[in-house]
Protein backbone atom coordinates (compact mmCIF):
# COMPACT_ATOMS: atom_id res chain seq x y z
CA UNK A 1 0.00 0.00 0.00
CA UNK A 2 2.75 2.46 0.85
CA UNK A 3 4.50 1.93 -2.48
CA UNK A 4 1.23 2.37 -4.30
CA UNK A 5 0.47 5.57 -2.38
CA UNK A 6 3.96 6.89 -3.12
CA UNK A 7 3.64 6.36 -6.87
CA UNK A 8 0.15 7.73 -6.70
CA UNK A 9 1.41 11.00 -5.21
CA UNK A 10 4.26 11.09 -7.73
CA UNK A 11 1.76 10.96 -10.55
CA UNK A 12 -0.46 13.58 -8.97
CA UNK A 13 -1.34 16.59 -11.14
CA UNK A 14 -0.88 18.84 -8.12
CA UNK A 15 2.81 17.88 -7.90
CA UNK A 16 3.41 18.39 -11.61
CA UNK A 17 1.70 21.76 -11.59
CA UNK A 18 3.96 22.86 -8.73
CA UNK A 19 7.08 21.66 -10.54
CA UNK A 20 5.98 23.46 -13.71
CA UNK A 21 5.32 26.65 -11.76
CA UNK A 22 8.74 26.48 -10.15
CA UNK A 23 10.38 25.95 -13.54
CA UNK A 24 8.56 28.96 -14.99
CA UNK A 25 9.64 31.09 -12.05
CA UNK A 26 13.29 30.06 -12.51
CA UNK A 27 13.18 30.78 -16.25
CA UNK A 28 11.54 34.12 -15.57
CA UNK A 29 14.19 35.05 -13.06
CA UNK A 30 16.96 34.16 -15.49
CA UNK A 31 15.50 36.25 -18.30
CA UNK A 32 14.75 39.11 -15.93
CA UNK A 33 18.29 39.12 -14.56
CA UNK A 34 19.76 38.99 -18.07
CA UNK A 35 17.74 41.91 -19.44
CA UNK A 36 18.04 43.83 -16.19
CA UNK A 37 21.84 43.70 -16.36
CA UNK A 38 21.80 44.76 -20.00
CA UNK A 39 19.70 47.80 -19.15
CA UNK A 40 21.84 48.64 -16.13
CA UNK A 41 25.15 48.32 -18.02
CA UNK A 42 23.84 49.95 -21.22
CA UNK A 43 24.43 46.79 -23.24
CA UNK A 44 25.00 47.55 -26.92
CA UNK A 45 25.69 51.22 -26.24
CA UNK A 46 29.11 52.45 -27.39
CA UNK A 47 30.68 55.89 -27.76
CA UNK A 48 33.56 55.94 -30.21
CA UNK A 49 36.52 57.90 -28.87
CA UNK A 50 37.85 60.64 -31.13
CA UNK A 51 41.52 61.14 -31.94
CA UNK A 52 42.57 63.86 -29.51
CA UNK A 53 46.34 63.72 -30.05
CA UNK A 54 47.71 67.23 -30.77
CA UNK A 55 44.38 68.72 -29.65
CA UNK A 56 44.46 71.30 -26.84
CA UNK A 57 43.54 69.85 -23.46
CA UNK A 58 40.68 72.35 -23.01
CA UNK A 59 39.09 71.46 -26.34
CA UNK A 60 39.57 67.76 -25.69
CA UNK A 61 37.87 68.03 -22.29
CA UNK A 62 34.87 69.87 -23.77
CA UNK A 63 34.58 67.31 -26.56
CA UNK A 64 34.53 64.40 -24.13
CA UNK A 65 32.07 66.09 -21.79
CA UNK A 66 29.68 66.59 -24.71
CA UNK A 67 29.83 62.84 -25.28
CA UNK A 68 29.21 62.10 -21.59
CA UNK A 69 32.79 61.08 -20.92
CA UNK A 70 35.40 62.26 -18.43
CA UNK A 71 39.05 63.24 -19.00
CA UNK A 72 41.81 62.80 -16.43
CA UNK A 73 45.41 64.00 -16.91
CA UNK A 74 47.78 61.34 -15.63
CA UNK A 75 51.16 62.44 -16.98
CA UNK A 76 53.03 65.11 -18.90
CA UNK A 77 55.75 65.00 -21.51
CA UNK A 78 57.62 67.46 -23.66
CA UNK A 79 57.68 67.90 -27.40
CA UNK A 80 59.03 71.28 -28.48
CA UNK A 81 57.45 70.87 -31.93
CA UNK A 82 53.94 70.80 -30.45
CA UNK A 83 51.97 73.52 -28.59
CA UNK A 84 52.00 73.56 -24.80
CA UNK A 85 49.12 71.74 -23.05
CA UNK A 86 48.17 69.73 -26.13
CA UNK A 87 47.40 66.01 -25.90
CA UNK A 88 50.41 63.75 -26.48
CA UNK A 89 48.70 60.41 -25.82
CA UNK A 90 45.32 59.03 -24.76
CA UNK A 91 44.05 55.81 -23.23
CA UNK A 92 41.89 54.13 -24.48
CA UNK A 93 43.08 54.95 -27.98
CA UNK A 94 41.15 56.64 -30.80
CA UNK A 95 38.30 54.60 -32.24
CA UNK A 96 37.70 52.58 -29.07
CA UNK A 97 34.05 52.25 -28.09
CA UNK A 98 33.31 52.97 -24.45
CA UNK A 99 30.21 53.45 -22.33
CA UNK A 100 28.84 56.74 -21.08
CA UNK A 101 30.73 58.04 -18.04
CA UNK A 102 33.94 56.27 -19.00
CA UNK A 103 37.22 57.96 -17.97
CA UNK A 104 39.77 58.76 -20.69
CA UNK A 105 43.34 59.16 -19.42
CA UNK A 106 45.63 61.58 -21.29
CA UNK A 107 49.23 62.80 -21.32
CA UNK A 108 49.69 66.50 -22.03
CA UNK A 109 52.60 68.50 -23.42
CA UNK A 110 54.51 70.47 -20.81
CA UNK A 111 55.00 74.20 -21.51
CA UNK A 112 58.72 73.94 -20.75
CA UNK A 113 61.37 71.31 -21.21
CA UNK A 114 61.90 69.06 -18.18
CA UNK A 115 64.99 69.46 -16.04
CA UNK A 116 67.13 66.76 -14.48
CA UNK A 117 69.96 66.86 -11.95
CA UNK A 118 73.48 66.36 -13.26
CA UNK A 119 74.45 62.79 -12.37
CA UNK A 120 77.62 61.95 -10.47
CA UNK A 121 79.95 61.78 -13.47
CA UNK A 122 82.32 64.66 -12.72
CA UNK A 123 85.72 63.23 -11.73
CA UNK A 124 83.97 59.89 -11.35
CA UNK A 125 83.72 58.38 -14.84
CA UNK A 126 85.22 58.13 -18.27
CA UNK A 127 83.98 60.13 -21.24
CA UNK A 128 82.05 57.17 -22.68
CA UNK A 129 80.32 56.44 -19.37
CA UNK A 130 79.38 60.08 -18.80
CA UNK A 131 78.20 60.47 -22.38
CA UNK A 132 75.93 57.42 -22.10
CA UNK A 133 74.42 58.54 -18.78
CA UNK A 134 73.75 62.11 -19.92
CA UNK A 135 72.29 61.12 -23.27
CA UNK A 136 70.06 58.54 -21.59
CA UNK A 137 68.55 61.41 -19.58
CA UNK A 138 67.96 63.37 -22.79
CA UNK A 139 70.77 65.93 -22.53
CA UNK A 140 72.37 67.33 -25.67
CA UNK A 141 76.15 67.15 -25.72
CA UNK A 142 78.49 69.42 -27.65
CA UNK A 143 81.94 68.19 -28.74
CA UNK A 144 84.10 67.76 -25.61
CA UNK A 145 86.90 70.11 -24.64
CA UNK A 146 90.24 68.55 -23.81
CA UNK A 147 92.31 69.79 -20.89
CA UNK A 148 95.35 68.58 -18.97
CA UNK A 149 94.67 65.30 -17.24
CA UNK A 150 94.17 61.58 -17.55
CA UNK A 151 93.07 60.65 -21.04
CA UNK A 152 89.28 60.68 -21.55
CA UNK A 153 88.60 61.21 -17.85
CA UNK A 154 85.77 63.65 -17.09
CA UNK A 155 86.96 66.62 -15.03
CA UNK A 156 84.01 68.97 -15.42
CA UNK A 157 80.86 69.98 -17.28
CA UNK A 158 80.18 73.39 -18.78
CA UNK A 159 76.88 74.96 -19.80
CA UNK A 160 77.01 78.27 -21.64
CA UNK A 161 80.44 78.84 -20.12
CA UNK A 162 79.23 78.13 -16.59
CA UNK A 163 80.70 75.29 -14.59
CA UNK A 164 78.12 72.78 -13.35
CA UNK A 165 78.26 70.63 -10.25
CA UNK A 166 76.77 67.24 -9.48
CA UNK A 167 73.10 67.63 -8.59
CA UNK A 168 72.55 70.93 -10.44
CA UNK A 169 69.21 70.81 -12.28
CA UNK A 170 69.48 71.61 -15.98
CA UNK A 171 66.83 71.51 -18.71
CA UNK A 172 67.41 68.87 -21.37
CA UNK A 173 67.49 71.57 -24.04
CA UNK A 174 70.61 73.07 -22.50
CA UNK A 175 73.73 71.94 -24.40
CA UNK A 176 76.50 70.53 -22.24
CA UNK A 177 80.23 70.42 -22.84
CA UNK A 178 82.34 67.80 -21.11
CA UNK A 179 85.86 68.68 -20.02
CA UNK A 180 87.97 65.58 -20.52
CA UNK A 181 91.65 64.84 -20.08
CA UNK A 182 94.02 64.83 -23.03
CA UNK A 183 96.47 62.35 -21.55
CA UNK A 184 99.13 64.97 -20.70
CA UNK A 185 100.04 66.44 -17.34
CA UNK A 186 103.17 68.46 -18.13
CA UNK A 187 104.75 70.27 -15.20
CA UNK A 188 101.45 71.56 -13.84
CA UNK A 189 100.43 69.42 -10.88
CA UNK A 190 98.13 71.87 -9.09
CA UNK A 191 95.84 72.79 -11.99
CA UNK A 192 92.11 72.99 -11.37
CA UNK A 193 90.94 70.84 -14.24
CA UNK A 194 87.37 72.13 -14.01
CA UNK A 195 88.43 75.76 -14.43
CA UNK A 196 87.27 76.99 -17.87
CA UNK A 197 90.33 79.24 -18.01
CA UNK A 198 92.45 76.11 -18.36
CA UNK A 199 90.57 74.83 -21.39
CA UNK A 200 93.19 76.13 -23.81
CA UNK A 201 96.16 75.10 -21.71
CA UNK A 202 96.63 71.97 -23.80
CA UNK A 203 97.25 74.13 -26.84
CA UNK A 204 99.96 75.94 -24.96
CA UNK A 205 101.63 72.78 -23.74
CA UNK A 206 101.31 71.26 -27.17
CA UNK A 207 103.69 73.89 -28.53
CA UNK A 208 107.34 72.93 -28.51
CA UNK A 209 109.82 75.45 -27.21
CA UNK A 210 111.98 76.28 -30.18
CA UNK A 211 115.40 77.76 -29.45
CA UNK A 212 117.35 79.07 -32.35
CA UNK A 213 120.90 80.16 -31.92
CA UNK A 214 122.11 82.94 -34.16
CA UNK A 215 125.49 84.57 -34.28
CA UNK A 216 125.71 88.32 -34.59
CA UNK A 217 128.48 90.00 -36.45
CA UNK A 218 130.37 90.59 -33.21
CA UNK A 219 130.55 86.85 -32.54
CA UNK A 220 128.07 86.86 -29.61
CA UNK A 221 125.49 84.09 -29.49
CA UNK A 222 121.84 85.11 -29.17
CA UNK A 223 119.02 82.72 -28.16
CA UNK A 224 115.70 83.24 -29.95
CA UNK A 225 112.94 82.30 -27.44
CA UNK A 226 110.05 83.50 -29.55
CA UNK A 227 108.43 80.13 -29.01
CA UNK A 228 107.79 81.16 -25.38
CA UNK A 229 106.22 84.45 -26.25
CA UNK A 230 102.76 83.14 -25.40
CA UNK A 231 103.78 82.61 -21.81
Secondary structure, DSSP 8 states (H G I E B T S, - for coil): -HHHHHHHHHT-HHHHHHHHHHHHHHHHHHHHHHHHHHHHTTTT--EE----TTSBHHHHHHHHHHTT-EEEEEEEE--TTS-TTBEEEEES-TT-EE-TT-EEEEEEE-SS--EEE--TTTTTSBHHHHHHHHHHHT-EE---EEEEEEETBEEEEEETTEEE-TT-EEETTSEEEEEEE-S--TT-SS--TT-GGGTTHHHHHHS----EEEE-TTS-EEEE-GGGTT-
